[in-house]
């Protein structure tokens, strides 16, 4: 999670609308007057939906002028007439949710049936068909399902096995036995919830297809729109299609607070709502009349010169839909993740697009040797500087970067290259926006979220989900399913999991490892049960999908399978490593402790896999520093060119940058992550375009004049062979390919034979490799004895001192190292080496199966 500045806050306006006074009485007139704002750019076939729409009854406009265009390709489009967005201010009479169904209300759950939930009083309503009857949700491509029918057909109707006995966690970690009462209660709550879903919803597979019930659902006869808004007194669907007439399409409500309307096809068979039309739901709520973007909207855009986003009905013609051609890659044994952000992935100071990322960045990631790309900021977020963590529209891919089908083409291309595509998904909180987000959706603060202070995250300025609500579970589970099934993501990095699992959200709490910190009244059992549920759904329907959790607390059994009593994640992000490196870099070299470094790298729970990283996007943000900037600071501006003399600061920085990354990958976990650009020591920081922020206390936080200069990635620096950045990039690339060749991150054999505080030497084995790190700032050691397990001949397979990597070529790559018997450093045998200062060298046992990586003849990044 990244801590960001607060988002845009807009003043409240009195209602400019009164339901039933629009003056439109003829439904036929509505249908004739429908307008589609679907525009087409002939040059690149980009679909543009950023035009403004007009709403009848407008009395005032609250849109503020902005020169920037956030949807690529809209610069030359002429906007339509102005639109009006409303935020209704007023006191909420009650925080109780009308018709709200709480998971703990078991009697109500038992009475719930699928037909009752989705069926309104409108006789034209379309019932949800059985699993064997095809229904097309908004934006779902028929041709896509035909192409990948082997997966989607197999998943549809699949029965996820019931929960197991959950007793194995006590064998894996006997210390958990003292907290058996809490853990058994947690698992019992999960078991009851699964049973309720199976009984009342037809199983977890059906329950997680909520996007086929809610939002816009297209059928052969028309469009059904449903929305859960238990606090609303009345509701109507409005938009371009009915000239924003709130009397034309009034919705009906069932006993569970689900509003519904069916729009039959026109006489000529065309849909009642055209692709690209602006749509909203108008509700009379306890806070007044308000217009909201549908909660299940599949696409939303920000029109030029407007601040709030607009909901878009997205259902393009068949010829414009992306058809997936390439199957998902198999889940790799070793996970090497390239963390990325589409918008800031351009070399130029602009917002990049899905298409450019697909064509220019994906091949680079593949060439670098990574096997997975993790993409941030996919879910729509109105505040760009939130890094995508203040989500406003959970089912909509960010329109700043292009269309949903262009995102699909990006993922398809990644699969063609053999890359997994992981999504940085946010289910821990939601944007505080009321105009275009879920906050106060039905006029109460309890729809989707906890009411009162429990539903507000004071540090993130965002809303917190109520994981004990039935419809919240449907919404979030369906959201995860949507991205996996419709867009073919291969898994998730769940953001802010620590905040979810504890009522204190990990704020101002120092986790010491005491098990009482994990299993007590501060644990949010509802949230933990949701995490168990979503992992069960992911792995039950998509066995090859990956689930990674961002947890800083060290929650036991976090990555233990669900049937064994765990929460069910595949990996935990090893967040303490990055903090340890920053802490270490603030010290003098003489004060570095080899034992402290080793302890942090290896301090993880048995049988729970971790993704390690030396730095991620968090360390690159304004207010922090990347490792390269900590090491070299202002010298990076003047001394990174090879035709200029180096400085001691640069020599030290280049050497330690490589060593830090290699030892993190070598010891830190079973997976590795790098944020884009950091592989070559990207200079400076990330600073999103932003204006001055005026705080309530009168303080002003300066902006940057909406500059994109530091919101991009200078890949050209890493490709320039005349700069020292190129050497860092080549080292990282060779490091990735070394792991691909030897698979050392997932080797069962790991042994640390030396951590010498005097010599500043660290030696460890992983698989058939022996890693030697000399962190001493000046001392080099000849005939240094290194212990090993296996006898035979060893050769250098990676040398951070190689001139290709900006080193001094002090190691011979032609030398062969033969072991000799004798006890040394608790090893049965050893060999002698030369260990130059500030150098890391990897030695491999020479076998017929694996050959050393030839860094001289392998393809360089400049050939990408």
C-alpha positions in Angstrom: 0.0 0.0 0.0 1.2 3.5 -0.8 0.2 6.4 1.5 -1.1 9.1 -0.8 -2.4 12.6 -0.5 -6.1 13.0 -0.2 -8.2 12.8 -3.3 -10.2 15.5 -4.9 -13.0 16.8 -2.7 -15.9 18.6 -4.2 -18.4 20.8 -2.4 -22.0 19.7 -1.9 -24.7 21.2 -4.0 -28.5 21.3 -3.4 -30.6 19.0 -5.5 -31.3 20.3 -9.0 -33.6 17.4 -9.7 -37.0 16.2 -8.5 -38.1 12.8 -9.4 -41.3 12.9 -11.5 -40.9 16.5 -12.8 -38.9 16.0 -15.9 -41.9 16.4 -18.2 -41.2 13.2 -20.2 -44.3 10.9 -20.4 -43.8 9.0 -23.6 -41.5 6.0 -23.4 -41.6 5.8 -27.2 -40.3 9.3 -27.3 -37.5 8.4 -25.1 -36.5 5.5 -27.3 -36.5 7.8 -30.4 -34.5 10.5 -28.8 -31.7 8.1 -27.7 -28.3 9.3 -28.6 -25.0 7.4 -28.6 -21.9 9.3 -27.8 -19.7 6.5 -29.2 -17.0 8.2 -31.3 -14.4 6.5 -33.4 -10.9 7.7 -34.1 -10.2 6.5 -37.6 -6.4 6.7 -37.2 -6.1 4.1 -34.5 -9.6 2.7 -34.1 -9.6 3.8 -30.4 -13.1 3.9 -28.9 -13.7 7.3 -27.2 -16.4 7.8 -24.6 -15.2 11.0 -23.1 -17.7 13.3 -24.6 -20.0 15.2 -22.3 -23.6 14.4 -22.1 -26.6 16.6 -21.4 -29.1 16.0 -18.7 -32.5 17.6 -18.8 -33.4 19.8 -15.9 -29.9 21.1 -15.4 -29.8 24.2 -13.3 -26.2 24.6 -12.5 -22.9 23.1 -13.4 -20.3 22.1 -10.9 -17.6 20.8 -13.4 -14.4 22.7 -13.1 -12.2 23.5 -16.0 -9.2 21.3 -16.7 -7.0 21.4 -19.8 -5.7 17.8 -19.4 -7.3 15.0 -21.3 -7.2 11.7 -19.4 -8.5 9.4 -22.1 -5.9 8.8 -24.8 -7.0 9.9 -28.2 -9.6 12.5 -27.1 -7.5 15.6 -27.7 -9.2 16.4 -31.0 -12.7 15.3 -30.2 -15.3 18.0 -29.9 -17.3 17.7 -26.6 -21.0 17.6 -26.6 -23.2 19.8 -24.4 -22.3 20.2 -20.7 -23.2 17.6 -18.1 -24.1 18.2 -14.5 -22.9 16.0 -11.6 -24.4 16.2 -8.1 -23.1 15.6 -4.6 -26.0 15.9 -2.2 -24.9 17.0 1.3 -27.1 16.5 4.3 -27.3 14.6 7.6 -28.0 10.9 7.4 -31.0 10.1 9.6 -29.9 6.6 10.5 -26.8 4.5 10.0 -28.9 1.4 9.8 -29.1 -0.3 6.4 -32.6 -0.7 5.1 -33.2 -4.3 4.0 -29.5 -5.0 4.6 -28.6 -8.6 5.1 -25.8 -9.4 7.5 -23.9 -12.7 7.1 -24.3 -13.3 10.8 -28.1 -13.1 10.5 -28.3 -16.8 9.8 -32.1 -17.0 9.9 -32.4 -14.4 7.1 -29.6 -16.1 5.1 -31.5 -19.4 5.2 -34.6 -17.7 3.8 -32.7 -16.1 1.0 -33.0 -17.7 -2.5 -31.5 -16.8 -5.8 -34.8 -16.1 -7.5 -35.9 -13.8 -4.7 -32.8 -11.8 -4.9 -32.8 -11.1 -8.6 -36.5 -11.0 -9.4 -38.3 -7.7 -9.2 -42.0 -6.9 -9.6 -41.6 -5.9 -13.2 -43.2 -8.7 -15.3 -40.7 -8.0 -18.0 -37.8 -9.0 -15.8 -35.5 -11.6 -17.2 -34.7 -14.4 -14.8 -31.1 -15.6 -14.4 -30.8 -18.7 -16.5 -29.4 -22.0 -15.3 -25.7 -22.7 -15.7 -26.2 -24.4 -19.0 -28.1 -21.5 -20.5 -25.9 -18.8 -22.0 -26.3 -15.2 -20.8 -24.1 -12.3 -21.9 -23.1 -9.8 -19.3 -22.3 -6.3 -20.4 -19.0 -6.2 -22.2 -18.8 -10.0 -22.4 -17.5 -11.2 -25.7 -19.4 -14.1 -27.3 -16.4 -14.8 -29.6 -14.1 -14.7 -26.6 -16.0 -17.4 -24.9 -15.9 -19.5 -28.1 -12.2 -19.2 -28.3 -11.5 -20.0 -24.7 -14.5 -22.3 -24.2 -12.3 -25.1 -22.9 -11.6 -23.0 -19.8 -14.8 -21.0 -19.3 -17.1 -24.0 -20.0 -15.1 -26.1 -17.6 -15.3 -23.5 -14.9 -19.0 -22.7 -15.3 -21.0 -24.9 -13.0 -17.9 -26.3 -11.3 -18.4 -27.4 -7.8 -15.7 -26.2 -5.4 -15.0 -28.9 -2.8 -16.4 -28.2 0.7 -14.0 -27.1 3.5 -11.6 -29.7 5.0 -10.8 -30.5 8.6 -8.4 -27.6 9.0 -6.3 -29.5 11.6 -2.9 -29.7 9.8 -1.9 -26.1 10.8 -1.4 -27.4 14.3 1.1 -29.9 13.0 2.9 -27.3 10.8 3.1 -24.8 13.7 2.5 -26.4 17.1 2.5 -22.9 18.7 -0.9 -22.4 17.1 -2.4 -25.0 19.5 -2.6 -22.4 22.3 -4.9 -20.4 20.0 -7.0 -23.3 18.9 -10.2 -21.7 20.2 -9.8 -18.6 18.0 -8.7 -20.6 14.9 -11.5 -23.2 15.2 -14.0 -20.4 15.6 -12.7 -18.7 12.5 -12.8 -21.8 10.5 -16.3 -22.6 11.8 -17.5 -19.2 10.6 -16.0 -19.9 7.2 -17.7 -23.4 7.1 -21.1 -21.9 8.0 -20.7 -19.2 5.3 -19.8 -21.7 2.7 -22.8 -23.8 3.7 -25.1 -20.8 3.4 -23.8 -19.9 0.0 -24.2 -23.4 -1.2 -27.8 -23.6 0.1 -29.1 -20.2 -0.9 -27.0 -19.3 -4.0 -26.3 -22.6 -5.6 -22.6 -22.6 -4.6 -19.6 -20.4 -4.6 -19.2 -20.7 -8.4 -22.6 -19.3 -9.0 -22.3 -16.7 -6.2 -19.1 -15.3 -7.7 -20.9 -14.6 -11.0 -22.8 -11.6 -9.6 -22.0 -9.6 -12.7 -24.5 -11.8 -14.5 -27.2 -10.7 -12.1 -26.3 -7.1 -11.2 -25.4 -4.2 -13.3 -26.3 -4.3 -17.0 -27.1 -7.8 -18.3 -27.8 -8.2 -22.0 -30.1 -11.0 -23.3 -31.7 -11.7 -26.6 -34.8 -9.8 -25.6 -33.3 -6.8 -23.9 -31.2 -5.4 -21.1 -31.8 -6.0 -17.4 -30.3 -3.6 -14.9 -30.1 -4.4 -11.2 -28.6 -2.5 -8.3 -28.3 -3.2 -4.6 -29.2 0.1 -2.8 -31.2 -0.8 0.4 -31.2 2.8 1.6 -32.8 4.3 -1.5 -36.5 5.3 -1.4 -36.9 5.2 -5.1 -34.6 4.7 -8.1 -34.7 5.3 -11.9 -32.2 4.5 -14.6 -31.2 7.6 -16.6 -28.8 8.4 -19.4 -28.4 9.4 -23.0 -30.8 6.6 -24.0 -33.8 8.3 -22.4 -32.6 11.9 -22.5 -32.0 11.7 -18.7 -35.7 11.5 -18.0 -36.1 10.1 -14.5 -39.8 9.3 -15.1 -39.1 7.1 -18.1 -37.4 4.1 -16.5 -38.4 3.8 -12.9 -37.1 0.8 -11.1 -38.8 -1.6 -8.7 -37.4 -2.9 -5.4 -37.6 -6.3 -3.8 -37.5 -7.1 -0.1 -33.7 -7.3 -0.1 -33.1 -3.8 -1.3 -32.3 -4.8 -4.9 -33.7 -2.4 -7.5 -34.4 -3.7 -11.0 -35.7 -2.7 -14.5 -35.9 -4.5 -17.8 -35.5 -2.5 -21.0 -36.9 -4.5 -24.0 -35.2 -4.3 -27.4 -36.4 -1.7 -29.8 -38.9 -2.7 -32.6 -36.0 -3.2 -35.0 -34.2 -5.6 -32.5 -31.5 -3.1 -31.5 -30.7 -2.8 -27.8 -32.5 -0.1 -25.7 -29.1 1.4 -24.7 -26.5 1.9 -27.3 -22.8 1.1 -26.8 -21.0 4.1 -25.5 -24.0 5.8 -23.9 -23.6 7.6 -20.6 -25.7 6.1 -17.8 -26.5 6.7 -14.2 -28.9 5.7 -11.5 -30.9 8.4 -9.9 -32.0 7.7 -6.3 -34.1 9.4 -3.7 -32.1 8.7 -0.6 -32.0 9.7 3.1 -29.5 12.3 2.1 -31.5 13.7 -0.8 -31.7 13.0 -4.5 -28.4 11.9 -6.0 -27.1 10.5 -9.3 -24.6 7.8 -9.1 -22.5 5.7 -11.5 -23.8 2.1 -11.3 -21.8 0.1 -8.8 -21.2 -2.7 -11.3 -20.3 -0.5 -14.2 -17.8 -2.0 -16.6 -16.4 1.2 -18.0 -16.2 4.9 -17.0 -14.5 7.9 -18.4 -13.6 11.4 -17.4 -14.7 13.9 -20.0 -12.5 16.9 -20.9 -12.9 19.8 -18.5 -14.8 17.7 -16.0 -13.7 16.2 -12.7 -16.2 13.4 -11.8 -16.3 10.3 -14.0 -19.2 9.2 -16.1 -20.6 5.7 -16.4 -20.5 4.1 -19.8 -22.6 1.3 -21.1 -19.9 -0.8 -22.8 -21.0 -3.4 -25.3 -19.1 -3.0 -28.5 -20.0 -4.7 -31.8 -18.5 -8.2 -32.3 -15.9 -7.0 -34.8 -14.5 -4.6 -32.2 -14.2 -7.1 -29.4 -10.8 -8.7 -28.7 -10.7 -12.4 -29.2 -8.2 -14.2 -27.0 -5.8 -16.3 -29.0 -3.2 -17.5 -26.6 -3.7 -19.8 -23.6 -2.5 -19.0 -20.1 1.1 -19.9 -19.4 1.7 -22.6 -16.8 2.4 -21.4 -13.3 6.2 -21.2 -12.9 8.1 -22.9 -10.1 10.0 -19.7 -9.5 8.1 -16.4 -9.6 10.0 -13.4 -11.0 7.6 -10.4 -11.0 8.1 -7.1 -12.9 5.9 -4.6 -11.1 4.5 -2.0 -13.4 2.1 0.9 -14.0 0.7 1.3 -17.5 0.2 5.1 -17.2 3.8 5.9 -16.2 5.5 3.3 -18.4 6.4 5.7 -21.2 9.8 7.3 -21.7 7.9 10.6 -22.5 6.1 12.8 -19.9 2.6 11.5 -20.9 0.1 8.9 -19.8 1.0 5.7 -21.6 -1.7 3.4 -23.1 -2.5 -0.3 -23.0 -1.5 -0.6 -26.6 2.0 1.0 -26.1 2.6 -1.0 -23.0 1.7 -4.1 -25.0 3.9 -3.3 -27.9 6.9 -1.7 -26.2 7.1 -2.7 -22.5 6.0 -6.4 -22.6 8.9 -7.4 -25.0 11.3 -5.6 -22.7 10.0 -7.5 -19.6 10.4 -10.8 -21.5 13.9 -9.9 -22.6 14.9 -9.0 -19.0 14.1 -12.5 -17.9 11.0 -12.0 -15.7 8.2 -14.5 -16.1 5.3 -12.4 -14.6 4.2 -8.8 -14.9 2.2 -7.3 -12.1 0.1 -4.3 -13.2 -1.0 -1.6 -10.8 -3.9 0.8 -11.1 -6.1 -1.3 -13.3 -9.4 -0.7 -11.4 -10.8 2.7 -12.3 -9.7 5.5 -9.9 -10.6 9.1 -10.3 -7.5 10.4 -8.5 -4.5 9.5 -10.6 -2.0 10.3 -7.9 -3.5 7.6 -5.6 -1.4 5.1 -7.7 -4.7 3.2 -8.3 -5.4 2.5 -4.7 -8.4 4.8 -4.3 -10.7 2.7 -6.5 -14.0 4.3 -7.6 -15.3 1.7 -10.1 -14.3 -1.8 -9.2 -15.3 -3.6 -12.4 -14.0 -1.0 -14.8 -10.4 -1.0 -16.2 -8.9 2.5 -16.1 -10.0 4.5 -19.1 -6.9 6.7 -18.9 -4.9 4.0 -20.7 -7.5 2.9 -23.3 -10.5 0.6 -23.7 -11.3 -2.7 -22.0 -10.6 -4.6 -25.2 -7.2 -3.0 -25.5 -6.4 -4.2 -22.0 -7.5 -7.7 -23.1 -5.1 -7.5 -26.1 -2.3 -6.5 -23.7 -3.0 -9.6 -21.6 -3.3 -11.8 -24.6 0.1 -10.6 -25.9 1.7 -11.2 -22.5 0.4 -14.8 -22.6 1.9 -15.2 -26.1 5.2 -14.1 -24.6 4.9 -16.7 -21.8 4.3 -14.0 -19.1 1.8 -14.4 -16.3 -0.2 -11.2 -15.8 -1.0 -10.4 -12.1 -3.3 -7.7 -11.1 -2.8 -5.4 -8.1 -6.3 -5.7 -6.8 -7.8 -3.5 -4.1 -10.4 -5.0 -1.8 -9.1 -3.5 1.4 -10.8 -0.1 1.0 -12.5 2.2 -1.5 -12.3 5.8 -2.6 -14.1 8.3 -0.4 -15.6 9.9 -3.5 -19.4 10.2 -3.5 -19.9 11.5 -7.0 -18.3 8.6 -8.9 -17.5 6.0 -6.3 -19.3 3.7 -3.8 -19.2 6.0 -0.9 -22.7 7.0 0.2 -24.0 5.1 -2.8 -27.6 4.8 -1.5 -27.5 7.9 0.6 -26.3 6.1 3.8 -22.8 5.5 5.0 -23.5 1.8 5.6 -24.0 0.6 2.0 -21.0 -1.6 1.3 -19.1 -0.2 4.2 -19.1 -0.1 8.0 -20.9 2.9 9.3 -19.3 5.5 11.5 -15.6 5.5 12.4 -15.2 1.8 11.8 -15.9 2.4 8.1 -13.3 5.1 7.7 -9.5 4.8 7.3 -8.1 8.0 8.7 -4.7 7.6 7.2 -5.8 6.7 3.7 -8.9 8.9 3.8 -11.0 6.1 2.4 -13.9 3.8 3.2 -13.7 0.3 4.7 -15.8 -2.6 3.5 -18.2 -4.5 5.8 -17.1 -8.0 5.1 -20.1 -9.3 7.1 -22.6 -8.1 4.6 -24.0 -10.7 2.1 -24.1 -8.4 -0.9 -20.6 -7.0 -0.1 -19.3 -10.6 -0.3 -21.1 -11.1 -3.6 -19.7 -7.8 -5.0 -16.1 -8.5 -4.0 -16.0 -12.2 -4.9 -17.6 -11.4 -8.3 -15.1 -8.7 -8.8 -12.2 -11.1 -8.4 -13.9 -13.6 -10.6 -14.6 -11.0 -13.3 -10.9 -10.1 -13.7 -9.8 -13.7 -13.9 -12.5 -14.9 -16.3 -13.3 -12.0 -18.5 -9.9 -10.4 -18.8 -7.8 -13.6 -18.2 -5.6 -12.2 -15.4 -3.5 -15.0 -13.9 -3.8 -14.0 -10.3 -3.7 -11.1 -7.9 -1.6 -9.2 -5.5 -4.1 -8.3 -2.8 -3.3 -4.8 -1.5 -3.5 -3.7 2.2 -4.3 -7.1 3.6 -2.9 -6.1 7.0 -5.5 -3.3 7.2 -8.2 -5.8 6.4 -7.3 -8.4 9.1 -7.2 -6.1 12.1 -9.6 -3.6 13.4 -6.6 -1.3 14.2 -5.5 -1.7 10.5 -1.9 -2.1 11.6 -1.7 1.6 12.3 0.5 2.7 15.2 1.0 -1.0 16.0 4.4 -2.7 16.1 4.1 -6.4 15.5 6.6 -8.3 17.6 5.7 -11.8 16.6 3.8 -12.6 19.8 0.9 -14.8 18.7 -1.5 -12.9 21.0 -1.2 -10.0 18.5 -2.7 -12.2 15.7 -5.6 -14.0 17.5 -7.6 -11.7 19.7 -10.3 -9.1 19.8 -8.3 -6.9 17.4 -8.6 -9.5 14.6 -11.4 -8.8 12.1 -12.7 -12.3 11.7 -15.2 -11.3 9.0 -12.4 -9.9 6.9 -10.2 -13.0 7.4 -13.1 -15.2 6.5 -13.6 -13.2 3.3 -9.9 -13.7 2.4 -10.4 -17.4 3.0 -13.5 -17.3 0.8 -11.9 -15.4 -2.1 -8.8 -17.7 -2.0 -11.1 -20.7 -2.1 -12.9 -19.3 -5.1 -9.7 -18.4 -6.9 -8.0 -21.8 -6.4 -11.2 -23.8 -6.8 -12.1 -22.3 -10.2 -8.6 -21.4 -11.4 -6.1 -23.9 -10.0 -3.2 -22.2 -11.9 -4.0 -18.8 -10.6 -1.7 -17.1 -8.0 -2.8 -15.2 -4.9 -0.3 -12.9 -3.2 -1.1 -11.0 0.0 0.5 -7.8 1.1 0.8 -8.4 4.9 3.3 -6.7 7.1 2.1 -8.3 10.3 3.4 -11.9 9.7 0.0 -13.5 10.4 0.6 -17.2 11.0 -0.9 -19.7 8.5 -1.3 -16.9 6.0 0.1 -19.0 3.1 -1.2 -22.4 4.3 -3.8 -24.0 2.1 -7.4 -23.5 3.2 -8.2 -27.1 3.7 -5.3 -27.3 6.2 -6.7 -24.4 8.2 -4.8 -21.5 6.6 -6.0 -18.4 4.9 -5.0 -19.8 1.5 -2.6 -17.3 -0.1 0.2 -18.7 -2.3 2.7 -16.0 -1.3 3.2 -13.3 1.2 5.1 -10.1 0.2 8.2 -10.0 2.4 7.8 -6.3 3.2 10.4 -6.2 6.0 13.3 -6.6 3.5 12.9 -3.3 1.8 12.6 -1.5 5.2 15.8 -3.2 6.4 17.7 -2.0 3.3 16.6 1.6 3.8 17.6 1.3 7.5 20.9 -0.1 6.5 21.7 2.4 3.8 21.3 5.2 6.3 24.3 3.8 8.2 28.0 3.9 7.4 29.5 0.8 5.7 31.4 0.1 8.9 28.1 -0.2 10.8 26.5 -2.8 8.5 25.8 -6.0 10.3 25.9 -9.2 8.2 23.9 -11.1 10.8 21.1 -8.5 10.8 20.9 -8.6 7.0 20.7 -12.4 7.0 18.1 -12.5 9.7 15.8 -10.2 7.9 16.2 -12.0 4.6 15.5 -15.4 6.1 12.9 -14.5 8.8 9.9 -16.1 7.3 7.5 -18.9 8.4 8.1 -22.5 7.6 6.2 -23.8 4.6 4.9 -20.3 3.7 6.3 -18.9 0.5 7.4 -15.3 0.2 8.0 -12.8 -2.6 11.0 -10.8 -1.7 12.1 -7.4 -3.0 14.8 -4.9 -2.3 12.4 -2.0 -3.3 9.0 -1.7 -4.8 6.9 1.3 -6.0 6.6 2.4 -2.3 10.3 3.3 -2.1 10.2 5.2 -5.4 7.5 7.7 -4.4 8.2 11.3 -3.7 9.2 11.7 -0.1 11.2 8.5 -0.2 14.2 7.4 -2.2 15.1 4.5 -4.4 18.1 2.4 -3.5 20.1 3.9 -6.3 19.3 7.4 -5.0 20.1 6.5 -1.5 23.5 5.2 -2.7 24.5 7.8 -5.3 22.2 10.8 -4.8 23.2 14.0 -6.7 26.3 12.3 -8.2 23.9 10.4 -10.6 23.2 13.7 -12.4 26.9 14.2 -13.5 28.9 11.0 -13.3 26.8 8.2 -14.9 28.4 8.6 -18.3 31.2 6.1 -19.1 33.2 8.7 -20.9 33.6 10.7 -17.7 35.6 9.8 -14.6 33.6 8.0 -11.9 33.6 9.1 -8.3 33.9 7.0 -5.1 30.2 7.5 -4.5 29.3 6.2 -7.9 31.7 3.2 -7.7 30.2 2.3 -4.3 26.6 2.8 -5.4 26.9 0.7 -8.6 28.6 -2.1 -6.7 26.2 -2.2 -3.8 23.1 -1.8 -6.0 24.0 -5.1 -7.6 24.9 -6.9 -4.4 21.7 -5.8 -2.6 19.5 -7.1 -5.4 21.3 -10.4 -5.8 21.4 -11.3 -2.1 17.7 -10.4 -1.8 16.8 -12.7 -4.6 19.2 -15.4 -3.3 17.9 -15.5 0.3 14.7 -13.5 0.5 12.1 -16.0 -0.6 10.6 -18.2 -3.2 9.7 -15.3 -5.5 11.2 -12.0 -6.4 9.7 -8.6 -7.4 11.2 -5.5 -9.0 9.4 -2.2 -9.8 9.9 -1.1 -13.4 13.0 0.9 -14.0 14.7 0.0 -10.7 16.6 -2.8 -12.4 18.9 -0.1 -13.8 18.8 2.3 -10.9 16.2 4.7 -12.2 17.2 8.2 -11.0 15.0 10.4 -8.8 11.5 9.6 -7.6 7.9 9.2 -8.8 5.7 12.3 -8.5 2.3 12.2 -10.1 0.9 15.4 -11.6 -0.9 17.3 -8.9 -2.1 20.7 -7.9 -1.6 22.5 -4.6 -3.6 20.9 -1.8 -5.3 23.1 0.8 -5.8 21.4 4.1 -8.6 22.2 6.5 -6.1 23.7 9.0 -5.0 26.3 6.4 -1.8 24.5 5.5 -0.9 24.2 1.8 0.9 21.2 0.4 2.6 22.4 -2.8 1.9 20.6 -6.0 4.0 20.2 -9.1 2.0 22.2 -11.6 0.4 19.0 -13.0 3.8 17.9 -14.4 4.4 14.4 -15.8 8.1 14.8 -15.9 8.7 12.5 -12.9 5.7 10.3 -13.7 7.4 8.2 -16.4 10.2 5.6 -16.8 13.4 6.5 -18.6 14.0 3.1 -20.2 16.4 4.9 -22.6 18.8 5.3 -19.7 19.1 1.6 -19.2 19.5 0.9 -22.9 22.2 3.5 -23.4 25.5 1.6 -23.6 27.4 4.7 -22.8 25.8 5.1 -19.4 26.5 3.2 -16.2 22.7 2.5 -16.0 23.2 0.0 -18.8 25.6 -2.1 -16.7 23.1 -2.3 -13.8 20.3 -3.4 -16.3 22.5 -6.1 -17.8 23.3 -7.4 -14.3 19.7 -7.6 -13.4 18.9 -9.3 -16.7 21.6 -11.9 -16.2 20.5 -12.5 -12.6 17.0 -13.3 -13.8 18.2 -15.7 -16.5 20.5 -17.3 -14.0 17.5 -18.1 -11.8 15.6 -19.4 -14.8 18.5 -21.7 -15.5 19.1 -23.0 -12.0 15.8 -22.4 -10.2 17.7 -21.6 -7.0 14.8 -19.6 -5.4 12.7 -22.8 -5.0 15.5 -25.2 -4.3 14.9 -27.2 -1.2 18.6 -27.0 -0.3 19.6 -23.8 1.4 22.4 -23.4 3.8 24.2 -20.3 5.2 27.8 -21.3 6.0 29.3 -17.9 6.8 28.3 -14.5 8.0 31.6 -13.0 9.1 31.3 -9.6 10.7 35.0 -8.9 10.5 35.6 -9.9 6.9 32.1 -8.7 5.9 31.7 -11.9 4.1 28.4 -13.9 3.5 28.5 -17.4 2.0 25.4 -19.5 1.4 24.3 -22.4 -0.8 21.1 -22.6 -2.7 20.6 -25.7 -4.9 23.9 -26.4 -6.7 25.0 -22.8 -6.4 27.3 -21.2 -4.0 26.9 -17.4 -3.4 29.8 -15.4 -2.0 29.3 -11.7 -1.0 32.1 -9.5 0.2 30.6 -6.3 1.6 33.9 -4.9 2.8 34.5 -1.5 1.4 38.3 -2.0 0.9 39.5 -5.5 1.7 39.8 -8.2 -0.9 40.8 -11.7 0.0 43.0 -14.1 -1.9 42.7 -17.9 -1.5 39.6 -17.4 0.6 38.2 -20.8 1.7 34.5 -21.3 1.0 32.6 -24.3 2.3 30.3 -26.4 0.2 28.2 -29.5 0.3 28.8 -31.3 -3.0 32.1 -32.3 -4.4 33.4 -31.6 -7.9 34.3 -28.7 -10.1 32.8 -25.2 -9.8 32.8 -22.3 -12.2 31.7 -18.7 -12.1 28.2 -18.2 -13.5 27.6 -14.6 -12.3 30.1 -12.0 -11.3 29.0 -8.5 -10.2 32.5 -7.2 -10.9 32.3 -8.0 -14.6 33.0 -5.0 -16.8 29.7 -5.7 -18.7 28.0 -4.8 -15.4 30.1 -1.7 -14.6 32.7 -3.6 -12.6 36.5 -3.8 -12.6 37.0 -7.4 -14.0 38.9 -8.7 -11.1 37.5 -12.2 -11.4 38.7 -14.7 -14.0 35.8 -16.5 -15.7 38.0 -19.2 -17.1 39.2 -20.4 -13.8 38.0 -23.8 -12.4 37.5 -24.4 -8.7 37.9 -27.9 -7.5 36.7 -29.0 -4.0 38.9 -30.7 -1.5 37.7 -32.8 1.5 37.9 -31.4 5.0 35.5 -29.8 7.5 35.1 -26.0 7.0 32.3 -23.7 8.1 30.2 -26.8 9.1 30.6 -28.1 5.5 32.2 -31.4 4.5 34.4 -29.8 1.8 35.5 -26.5 0.4 37.3 -24.7 -2.4 39.5 -21.6 -2.6 38.5 -18.3 -4.3 39.5 -14.7 -4.8 36.9 -12.4 -3.2 37.3 -8.7 -4.2 35.8 -6.0 -2.2 32.2 -5.0 -2.8 31.6 -8.0 -5.1 29.2 -10.8 -5.3 30.1 -14.0 -7.2 28.0 -17.1 -7.8 29.7 -20.4 -8.4 27.9 -23.4 -9.9 28.7 -27.1 -9.7 29.5 -28.1 -13.2 27.1 -30.8 -14.5 25.9 -31.9 -17.8 22.4 -30.5 -17.2 23.2 -26.8 -16.7 25.8 -24.6 -18.3 27.0 -21.2 -17.0 25.2 -18.2 -18.3 27.4 -16.5 -21.0 26.9 -12.8 -20.3 29.2 -11.8 -23.2 27.3 -13.4 -26.0 23.7 -13.2 -24.7 21.4 -10.7 -26.3 21.6 -7.2 -24.8 18.6 -5.1 -24.0 19.5 -2.7 -26.8 18.5 -5.4 -29.3 14.9 -5.4 -28.0 
